[in-house]
Amino acid sequence: MLEKQFDPELLYNRVVHFYIDKKGFSKEKANQIAQSVLQKEAQRRKCKNEKCRHFSHDHIRNVETCLVENCECKEFTK
């Protein structure tokens, strides 16, 4: 099973609108928070194998093999 591809733009927009609409933060503060959340999510979804560093959606979950051609990664490393 493949993981859903990471869409940074969608996440960014959701976070900004949440903090502006629900929490009443300024646009600038909401943008800062969204950038921070986006960086953390991107790092969380990248393979920690130094030879790989591809996103988790580039790996097959049940076999954990990287789908990127010419990549030597045999297991997604968290």
Secondary structure, 3 states (H helix, E strand, C coil): CECCCCCHHHHHHHHHHHHHHHCCCCHHHHHHHHHHHHHHHHHHCECCCCCCCCEHHHEECCCCCECCCCCCCCCCCC
